[in-house]
Amino acid sequence: MKQLNVCSECEFYLPLDVGNGCCRRRPPVAAGTSFFSAVYPRIEKDFAACGEFEPKTPTPNSIPKNQTNKPRRKK
């Protein structure tokens, strides 16, 4: 069974709090009369991802230190 992608696993997702974030894929939506009050659309962390889903690219700090490309030494 294929696992469903969720927004929190997307490159465009920006977390705001524990269960919510915003989608930076689309341009901000005006939230008033001033251009400076524009906001990105809020979404739930576990929302089923849209057709624009891009998996997050791992950063050097997100790779666990025990998962390196060095060969293990035999004892």
Protein Blocks (a to p, Z undefined) as FASTA:
>chain_A
ZZdddfklpfklccfblmbccdfkbccddebjbfklgccddddfklccdfkbccddddfk
lpcfklccbdcddZZ
